[in-house]
Amino acid sequence: MTKKKKSESKNQLVFTKENYKLLIIGAIIIVIGFLLMVGGKAESPDQFNPEVFSFRRITLAPIVVLLGFAFEIYAIMKKPKESNGEQSS
């Protein structure tokens, strides 16, 4: 590897603009999942509210959060596309 290629590889960023967009989308999905978990509080501590155990809070919200984390992993692992002029040998 020549000096020119070494210096070019040092100046290159790890993530591209597309990776950052995907990371933001993943973070939004995670926030949506946590917002789905909100609520179900009883009016007073002496009362029980069965709404705490709704499908949305127990099943849907954790699945959405896990999908958001999976999307984040994909966004981190995604390799940037190489342009035609910069193909490696």
Backbone as XML, in Angstrom:
<?xml version="1.0"?>
<chain id="A" units="angstrom">
  <residue number="1" name="MET">
    <atom name="N" x="0.853" y="-1.173" z="0.000"/>
    <atom name="CA" x="0.000" y="0.000" z="0.000"/>
    <atom name="C" x="0.898" y="1.234" z="0.000"/>
  </residue>
  <residue number="2" name="THR">
    <atom name="N" x="0.652" y="2.141" z="-0.900"/>
    <atom name="CA" x="1.475" y="3.342" z="-1.008"/>
    <atom name="C" x="1.086" y="4.354" z="0.060"/>
  </residue>
  <residue number="3" name="LYS">
    <atom name="N" x="1.931" y="5.374" z="0.198"/>
    <atom name="CA" x="1.658" y="6.415" z="1.184"/>
    <atom name="C" x="0.373" y="7.167" z="0.870"/>
  </residue>
  <residue number="4" name="LYS">
    <atom name="N" x="0.127" y="7.363" z="-0.429"/>
    <atom name="CA" x="-1.075" y="8.094" z="-0.830"/>
    <atom name="C" x="-2.337" y="7.349" z="-0.414"/>
  </residue>
  <residue number="5" name="LYS">
    <atom name="N" x="-2.360" y="6.027" z="-0.613"/>
    <atom name="CA" x="-3.533" y="5.240" z="-0.244"/>
    <atom name="C" x="-3.703" y="5.197" z="1.272"/>
  </residue>
  <residue number="6" name="LYS">
    <atom name="N" x="-2.584" y="5.148" z="2.014"/>
    <atom name="CA" x="-2.670" y="5.143" z="3.472"/>
    <atom name="C" x="-3.264" y="6.444" z="3.989"/>
  </residue>
  <residue number="7" name="SER">
    <atom name="N" x="-2.821" y="7.566" z="3.438"/>
    <atom name="CA" x="-3.337" y="8.848" z="3.914"/>
    <atom name="C" x="-4.795" y="9.031" z="3.517"/>
  </residue>
  <residue number="8" name="GLU">
    <atom name="N" x="-5.210" y="8.515" z="2.340"/>
    <atom name="CA" x="-6.611" y="8.599" z="1.934"/>
    <atom name="C" x="-7.502" y="7.766" z="2.847"/>
  </residue>
  <residue number="9" name="SER">
    <atom name="N" x="-7.033" y="6.589" z="3.252"/>
    <atom name="CA" x="-7.838" y="5.735" z="4.112"/>
    <atom name="C" x="-7.948" y="6.314" z="5.524"/>
  </residue>
  <residue number="10" name="LYS">
    <atom name="N" x="-6.958" y="7.063" z="5.974"/>
    <atom name="CA" x="-7.026" y="7.685" z="7.295"/>
    <atom name="C" x="-8.022" y="8.838" z="7.312"/>
  </residue>
  <residue number="11" name="ASN">
    <atom name="N" x="-8.149" y="9.553" z="6.206"/>
    <atom name="CA" x="-9.038" y="10.701" z="6.141"/>
    <atom name="C" x="-10.492" y="10.300" z="5.890"/>
  </residue>
  <residue number="12" name="GLN">
    <atom name="N" x="-10.722" y="9.063" z="5.543"/>
    <atom name="CA" x="-12.074" y="8.617" z="5.226"/>
    <atom name="C" x="-12.857" y="8.353" z="6.511"/>
  </residue>
  <residue number="13" name="LEU">
    <atom name="N" x="-14.125" y="8.807" z="6.550"/>
    <atom name="CA" x="-14.961" y="8.602" z="7.727"/>
    <atom name="C" x="-15.482" y="7.169" z="7.770"/>
  </residue>
  <residue number="14" name="VAL">
    <atom name="N" x="-15.775" y="6.694" z="8.955"/>
    <atom name="CA" x="-16.275" y="5.340" z="9.127"/>
    <atom name="C" x="-17.710" y="5.227" z="8.618"/>
  </residue>
  <residue number="15" name="PHE">
    <atom name="N" x="-18.542" y="6.193" z="8.976"/>
    <atom name="CA" x="-19.942" y="6.188" z="8.563"/>
    <atom name="C" x="-20.165" y="7.212" z="7.463"/>
  </residue>
  <residue number="16" name="THR">
    <atom name="N" x="-21.096" y="6.883" z="6.578"/>
    <atom name="CA" x="-21.481" y="7.829" z="5.538"/>
    <atom name="C" x="-22.760" y="8.545" z="5.960"/>
  </residue>
  <residue number="17" name="LYS">
    <atom name="N" x="-23.201" y="9.453" z="5.114"/>
    <atom name="CA" x="-24.428" y="10.193" z="5.392"/>
    <atom name="C" x="-25.618" y="9.235" z="5.481"/>
  </residue>
  <residue number="18" name="GLU">
    <atom name="N" x="-25.599" y="8.196" z="4.657"/>
    <atom name="CA" x="-26.682" y="7.204" z="4.670"/>
    <atom name="C" x="-26.725" y="6.446" z="5.994"/>
  </residue>
  <residue number="19" name="ASN">
    <atom name="N" x="-25.550" y="6.101" z="6.536"/>
    <atom name="CA" x="-25.499" y="5.415" z="7.824"/>
    <atom name="C" x="-26.112" y="6.272" z="8.929"/>
  </residue>
  <residue number="20" name="TYR">
    <atom name="N" x="-25.808" y="7.570" z="8.922"/>
    <atom name="CA" x="-26.357" y="8.458" z="9.940"/>
    <atom name="C" x="-27.871" y="8.585" z="9.805"/>
  </residue>
  <residue number="21" name="LYS">
    <atom name="N" x="-28.368" y="8.625" z="8.579"/>
    <atom name="CA" x="-29.820" y="8.678" z="8.375"/>
    <atom name="C" x="-30.473" y="7.413" z="8.928"/>
  </residue>
  <residue number="22" name="LEU">
    <atom name="N" x="-29.875" y="6.259" z="8.656"/>
    <atom name="CA" x="-30.428" y="5.000" z="9.156"/>
    <atom name="C" x="-30.372" y="4.936" z="10.679"/>
  </residue>
  <residue number="23" name="LEU">
    <atom name="N" x="-29.312" y="5.476" z="11.274"/>
    <atom name="CA" x="-29.212" y="5.509" z="12.739"/>
    <atom name="C" x="-30.309" y="6.374" z="13.347"/>
  </residue>
  <residue number="24" name="ILE">
    <atom name="N" x="-30.601" y="7.492" z="12.723"/>
    <atom name="CA" x="-31.664" y="8.369" z="13.222"/>
    <atom name="C" x="-33.020" y="7.686" z="13.099"/>
  </residue>
  <residue number="25" name="ILE">
    <atom name="N" x="-33.255" y="6.999" z="11.981"/>
    <atom name="CA" x="-34.515" y="6.269" z="11.796"/>
    <atom name="C" x="-34.659" y="5.185" z="12.861"/>
  </residue>
  <residue number="26" name="GLY">
    <atom name="N" x="-33.578" y="4.457" z="13.147"/>
    <atom name="CA" x="-33.608" y="3.429" z="14.184"/>
    <atom name="C" x="-33.904" y="4.005" z="15.552"/>
  </residue>
  <residue number="27" name="ALA">
    <atom name="N" x="-33.323" y="5.163" z="15.857"/>
    <atom name="CA" x="-33.586" y="5.808" z="17.136"/>
    <atom name="C" x="-35.053" y="6.236" z="17.238"/>
  </residue>
  <residue number="28" name="ILE">
    <atom name="N" x="-35.616" y="6.705" z="16.148"/>
    <atom name="CA" x="-37.033" y="7.094" z="16.148"/>
    <atom name="C" x="-37.923" y="5.879" z="16.378"/>
  </residue>
  <residue number="29" name="ILE">
    <atom name="N" x="-37.569" y="4.738" z="15.777"/>
    <atom name="CA" x="-38.346" y="3.505" z="15.985"/>
    <atom name="C" x="-38.301" y="3.097" z="17.460"/>
  </residue>
  <residue number="30" name="ILE">
    <atom name="N" x="-37.135" y="3.202" z="18.074"/>
    <atom name="CA" x="-36.996" y="2.849" z="19.495"/>
    <atom name="C" x="-37.844" y="3.778" z="20.359"/>
  </residue>
  <residue number="31" name="VAL">
    <atom name="N" x="-37.817" y="5.072" z="20.066"/>
    <atom name="CA" x="-38.615" y="6.034" z="20.838"/>
    <atom name="C" x="-40.102" y="5.729" z="20.687"/>
  </residue>
  <residue number="32" name="ILE">
    <atom name="N" x="-40.531" y="5.383" z="19.479"/>
    <atom name="CA" x="-41.936" y="5.010" z="19.262"/>
    <atom name="C" x="-42.296" y="3.798" z="20.112"/>
  </residue>
  <residue number="33" name="GLY">
    <atom name="N" x="-41.405" y="2.811" z="20.193"/>
    <atom name="CA" x="-41.653" y="1.635" z="21.026"/>
    <atom name="C" x="-41.815" y="1.988" z="22.488"/>
  </residue>
  <residue number="34" name="PHE">
    <atom name="N" x="-40.975" y="2.888" z="22.978"/>
    <atom name="CA" x="-41.101" y="3.294" z="24.379"/>
    <atom name="C" x="-42.363" y="4.114" z="24.610"/>
  </residue>
  <residue number="35" name="LEU">
    <atom name="N" x="-42.751" y="4.915" z="23.635"/>
    <atom name="CA" x="-43.991" y="5.676" z="23.778"/>
    <atom name="C" x="-45.211" y="4.755" z="23.802"/>
  </residue>
  <residue number="36" name="LEU">
    <atom name="N" x="-45.122" y="3.618" z="23.110"/>
    <atom name="CA" x="-46.218" y="2.649" z="23.150"/>
    <atom name="C" x="-46.370" y="2.022" z="24.537"/>
  </residue>
  <residue number="37" name="MET">
    <atom name="N" x="-45.292" y="1.998" z="25.317"/>
    <atom name="CA" x="-45.344" y="1.414" z="26.658"/>
    <atom name="C" x="-45.950" y="2.358" z="27.689"/>
  </residue>
  <residue number="38" name="VAL">
    <atom name="N" x="-46.045" y="3.626" z="27.376"/>
    <atom name="CA" x="-46.486" y="4.637" z="28.338"/>
    <atom name="C" x="-47.964" y="4.464" z="28.660"/>
  </residue>
  <residue number="39" name="GLY">
    <atom name="N" x="-48.325" y="4.726" z="29.913"/>
    <atom name="CA" x="-49.727" y="4.761" z="30.322"/>
    <atom name="C" x="-50.117" y="3.572" z="31.182"/>
  </residue>
  <residue number="40" name="GLY">
    <atom name="N" x="-51.414" y="3.496" z="31.444"/>
    <atom name="CA" x="-51.945" y="2.398" z="32.239"/>
    <atom name="C" x="-51.856" y="2.614" z="33.729"/>
  </residue>
  <residue number="41" name="LYS">
    <atom name="N" x="-51.565" y="3.834" z="34.138"/>
    <atom name="CA" x="-51.430" y="4.134" z="35.559"/>
    <atom name="C" x="-52.811" y="4.187" z="36.218"/>
  </residue>
  <residue number="42" name="ALA">
    <atom name="N" x="-52.906" y="3.675" z="37.412"/>
    <atom name="CA" x="-54.162" y="3.713" z="38.164"/>
    <atom name="C" x="-54.368" y="5.112" z="38.738"/>
  </residue>
  <residue number="43" name="GLU">
    <atom name="N" x="-55.619" y="5.452" z="38.939"/>
    <atom name="CA" x="-55.957" y="6.771" z="39.495"/>
    <atom name="C" x="-55.406" y="6.933" z="40.904"/>
  </residue>
  <residue number="44" name="SER">
    <atom name="N" x="-55.547" y="5.870" z="41.720"/>
    <atom name="CA" x="-55.003" y="5.917" z="43.080"/>
    <atom name="C" x="-54.199" y="4.636" z="43.310"/>
  </residue>
  <residue number="45" name="PRO">
    <atom name="N" x="-53.295" y="4.658" z="44.260"/>
    <atom name="CA" x="-52.475" y="3.474" z="44.522"/>
    <atom name="C" x="-53.270" y="2.275" z="45.053"/>
  </residue>
  <residue number="46" name="ASP">
    <atom name="N" x="-54.472" y="2.509" z="45.552"/>
    <atom name="CA" x="-55.282" y="1.430" z="46.106"/>
    <atom name="C" x="-56.043" y="0.658" z="45.032"/>
  </residue>
  <residue number="47" name="GLN">
    <atom name="N" x="-56.118" y="1.187" z="43.835"/>
    <atom name="CA" x="-56.867" y="0.544" z="42.763"/>
    <atom name="C" x="-55.925" y="-0.144" z="41.786"/>
  </residue>
  <residue number="48" name="PHE">
    <atom name="N" x="-56.432" y="-1.218" z="41.180"/>
    <atom name="CA" x="-55.679" y="-1.930" z="40.155"/>
    <atom name="C" x="-56.269" y="-1.606" z="38.792"/>
  </residue>
  <residue number="49" name="ASN">
    <atom name="N" x="-55.418" y="-1.260" z="37.851"/>
    <atom name="CA" x="-55.857" y="-0.956" z="36.499"/>
    <atom name="C" x="-55.386" y="-2.073" z="35.570"/>
  </residue>
  <residue number="50" name="PRO">
    <atom name="N" x="-56.294" y="-2.896" z="35.034"/>
    <atom name="CA" x="-55.878" y="-3.993" z="34.156"/>
    <atom name="C" x="-55.331" y="-3.514" z="32.815"/>
  </residue>
  <residue number="51" name="GLU">
    <atom name="N" x="-55.449" y="-2.224" z="32.528"/>
    <atom name="CA" x="-54.923" y="-1.668" z="31.277"/>
    <atom name="C" x="-53.395" y="-1.775" z="31.205"/>
  </residue>
  <residue number="52" name="VAL">
    <atom name="N" x="-52.746" y="-1.987" z="32.346"/>
    <atom name="CA" x="-51.294" y="-2.159" z="32.381"/>
    <atom name="C" x="-50.886" y="-3.371" z="31.556"/>
  </residue>
  <residue number="53" name="PHE">
    <atom name="N" x="-51.724" y="-4.385" z="31.519"/>
    <atom name="CA" x="-51.398" y="-5.625" z="30.828"/>
    <atom name="C" x="-52.039" y="-5.702" z="29.445"/>
  </residue>
  <residue number="54" name="SER">
    <atom name="N" x="-52.173" y="-4.584" z="28.756"/>
    <atom name="CA" x="-52.772" y="-4.597" z="27.423"/>
    <atom name="C" x="-51.775" y="-5.155" z="26.401"/>
  </residue>
  <residue number="55" name="PHE">
    <atom name="N" x="-52.307" y="-5.574" z="25.270"/>
    <atom name="CA" x="-51.476" y="-6.120" z="24.189"/>
    <atom name="C" x="-50.435" y="-5.110" z="23.745"/>
  </residue>
  <residue number="56" name="ARG">
    <atom name="N" x="-50.822" y="-3.856" z="23.683"/>
    <atom name="CA" x="-49.919" y="-2.813" z="23.211"/>
    <atom name="C" x="-48.694" y="-2.689" z="24.107"/>
  </residue>
  <residue number="57" name="ARG">
    <atom name="N" x="-48.899" y="-2.734" z="25.429"/>
    <atom name="CA" x="-47.787" y="-2.525" z="26.361"/>
    <atom name="C" x="-46.951" y="-3.777" z="26.600"/>
  </residue>
  <residue number="58" name="ILE">
    <atom name="N" x="-47.578" y="-4.933" z="26.575"/>
    <atom name="CA" x="-46.867" y="-6.167" z="26.910"/>
    <atom name="C" x="-46.229" y="-6.833" z="25.693"/>
  </residue>
  <residue number="59" name="THR">
    <atom name="N" x="-46.847" y="-6.715" z="24.524"/>
    <atom name="CA" x="-46.362" y="-7.439" z="23.353"/>
    <atom name="C" x="-45.845" y="-6.517" z="22.255"/>
  </residue>
  <residue number="60" name="LEU">
    <atom name="N" x="-46.674" y="-5.599" z="21.819"/>
    <atom name="CA" x="-46.335" y="-4.766" z="20.667"/>
    <atom name="C" x="-45.145" y="-3.851" z="20.931"/>
  </residue>
  <residue number="61" name="ALA">
    <atom name="N" x="-45.152" y="-3.147" z="22.037"/>
    <atom name="CA" x="-44.086" y="-2.185" z="22.331"/>
    <atom name="C" x="-42.703" y="-2.834" z="22.433"/>
  </residue>
  <residue number="62" name="PRO">
    <atom name="N" x="-42.546" y="-3.947" z="23.157"/>
    <atom name="CA" x="-41.216" y="-4.571" z="23.183"/>
    <atom name="C" x="-40.752" y="-5.069" z="21.815"/>
  </residue>
  <residue number="63" name="ILE">
    <atom name="N" x="-41.683" y="-5.542" z="20.996"/>
    <atom name="CA" x="-41.307" y="-5.984" z="19.647"/>
    <atom name="C" x="-40.822" y="-4.798" z="18.822"/>
  </residue>
  <residue number="64" name="VAL">
    <atom name="N" x="-41.502" y="-3.661" z="18.933"/>
    <atom name="CA" x="-41.092" y="-2.464" z="18.190"/>
    <atom name="C" x="-39.721" y="-1.994" z="18.661"/>
  </residue>
  <residue number="65" name="VAL">
    <atom name="N" x="-39.465" y="-2.025" z="19.951"/>
    <atom name="CA" x="-38.163" y="-1.615" z="20.475"/>
    <atom name="C" x="-37.065" y="-2.554" z="19.970"/>
  </residue>
  <residue number="66" name="LEU">
    <atom name="N" x="-37.303" y="-3.852" z="19.997"/>
    <atom name="CA" x="-36.304" y="-4.805" z="19.503"/>
    <atom name="C" x="-36.055" y="-4.628" z="18.010"/>
  </residue>
  <residue number="67" name="LEU">
    <atom name="N" x="-37.101" y="-4.358" z="17.246"/>
    <atom name="CA" x="-36.919" y="-4.083" z="15.822"/>
    <atom name="C" x="-36.087" y="-2.813" z="15.616"/>
  </residue>
  <residue number="68" name="GLY">
    <atom name="N" x="-36.301" y="-1.830" z="16.468"/>
    <atom name="CA" x="-35.495" y="-0.613" z="16.396"/>
    <atom name="C" x="-34.022" y="-0.887" z="16.669"/>
  </residue>
  <residue number="69" name="PHE">
    <atom name="N" x="-33.737" y="-1.715" z="17.672"/>
    <atom name="CA" x="-32.342" y="-2.065" z="17.953"/>
    <atom name="C" x="-31.735" y="-2.885" z="16.817"/>
  </residue>
  <residue number="70" name="ALA">
    <atom name="N" x="-32.501" y="-3.782" z="16.216"/>
    <atom name="CA" x="-32.016" y="-4.549" z="15.066"/>
    <atom name="C" x="-31.722" y="-3.617" z="13.895"/>
  </residue>
  <residue number="71" name="PHE">
    <atom name="N" x="-32.577" y="-2.627" z="13.698"/>
    <atom name="CA" x="-32.355" y="-1.646" z="12.635"/>
    <atom name="C" x="-31.089" y="-0.841" z="12.900"/>
  </residue>
  <residue number="72" name="GLU">
    <atom name="N" x="-30.831" y="-0.519" z="14.162"/>
    <atom name="CA" x="-29.609" y="0.203" z="14.530"/>
    <atom name="C" x="-28.366" y="-0.636" z="14.211"/>
  </residue>
  <residue number="73" name="ILE">
    <atom name="N" x="-28.425" y="-1.921" z="14.520"/>
    <atom name="CA" x="-27.292" y="-2.806" z="14.217"/>
    <atom name="C" x="-27.054" y="-2.857" z="12.714"/>
  </residue>
  <residue number="74" name="TYR">
    <atom name="N" x="-28.132" y="-2.945" z="11.935"/>
    <atom name="CA" x="-28.008" y="-2.937" z="10.482"/>
    <atom name="C" x="-27.377" y="-1.628" z="10.017"/>
  </residue>
  <residue number="75" name="ALA">
    <atom name="N" x="-27.802" y="-0.505" z="10.589"/>
    <atom name="CA" x="-27.269" y="0.800" z="10.185"/>
    <atom name="C" x="-25.779" y="0.909" z="10.493"/>
  </residue>
  <residue number="76" name="ILE">
    <atom name="N" x="-25.347" y="0.323" z="11.587"/>
    <atom name="CA" x="-23.930" y="0.360" z="11.941"/>
    <atom name="C" x="-23.114" y="-0.564" z="11.038"/>
  </residue>
  <residue number="77" name="MET">
    <atom name="N" x="-23.643" y="-1.728" z="10.730"/>
    <atom name="CA" x="-22.893" y="-2.724" z="9.954"/>
    <atom name="C" x="-22.910" y="-2.466" z="8.449"/>
  </residue>
  <residue number="78" name="LYS">
    <atom name="N" x="-23.811" y="-1.638" z="7.965"/>
    <atom name="CA" x="-23.948" y="-1.397" z="6.529"/>
    <atom name="C" x="-22.690" y="-0.738" z="5.981"/>
  </residue>
  <residue number="79" name="LYS">
    <atom name="N" x="-22.130" y="-1.341" z="4.957"/>
    <atom name="CA" x="-20.935" y="-0.795" z="4.326"/>
    <atom name="C" x="-21.337" y="0.242" z="3.296"/>
  </residue>
  <residue number="80" name="PRO">
    <atom name="N" x="-20.547" y="1.286" z="3.189"/>
    <atom name="CA" x="-20.866" y="2.295" z="2.172"/>
    <atom name="C" x="-20.598" y="1.746" z="0.774"/>
  </residue>
  <residue number="81" name="LYS">
    <atom name="N" x="-21.389" y="2.227" z="-0.188"/>
    <atom name="CA" x="-21.181" y="1.814" z="-1.573"/>
    <atom name="C" x="-19.927" y="2.483" z="-2.108"/>
  </residue>
  <residue number="82" name="GLU">
    <atom name="N" x="-19.124" y="1.702" z="-2.839"/>
    <atom name="CA" x="-17.909" y="2.260" z="-3.435"/>
    <atom name="C" x="-18.259" y="2.884" z="-4.779"/>
  </residue>
  <residue number="83" name="SER">
    <atom name="N" x="-17.709" y="4.068" z="-5.031"/>
    <atom name="CA" x="-17.933" y="4.689" z="-6.335"/>
    <atom name="C" x="-17.075" y="3.991" z="-7.386"/>
  </residue>
  <residue number="84" name="ASN">
    <atom name="N" x="-17.399" y="4.173" z="-8.646"/>
    <atom name="CA" x="-16.695" y="3.474" z="-9.745"/>
    <atom name="C" x="-15.214" y="3.805" z="-9.788"/>
  </residue>
  <residue number="85" name="GLY">
    <atom name="N" x="-14.839" y="5.015" z="-9.438"/>
    <atom name="CA" x="-13.440" y="5.414" z="-9.501"/>
    <atom name="C" x="-12.602" y="4.908" z="-8.346"/>
  </residue>
  <residue number="86" name="GLU">
    <atom name="N" x="-13.198" y="4.440" z="-7.277"/>
    <atom name="CA" x="-12.473" y="4.040" z="-6.081"/>
    <atom name="C" x="-12.605" y="2.546" z="-5.771"/>
  </residue>
  <residue number="87" name="GLN">
    <atom name="N" x="-12.689" y="1.723" z="-6.773"/>
    <atom name="CA" x="-12.836" y="0.286" z="-6.528"/>
    <atom name="C" x="-11.520" y="-0.279" z="-6.037"/>
  </residue>
  <residue number="88" name="SER">
    <atom name="N" x="-11.595" y="-1.139" z="-5.036"/>
    <atom name="CA" x="-10.391" y="-1.767" z="-4.504"/>
    <atom name="C" x="-10.031" y="-2.977" z="-5.334"/>
  </residue>
  <residue number="89" name="SER">
    <atom name="N" x="-8.744" y="-3.300" z="-5.382"/>
    <atom name="CA" x="-8.305" y="-4.418" z="-6.201"/>
    <atom name="C" x="-8.280" y="-5.723" z="-5.451"/>
  </residue>
</chain>
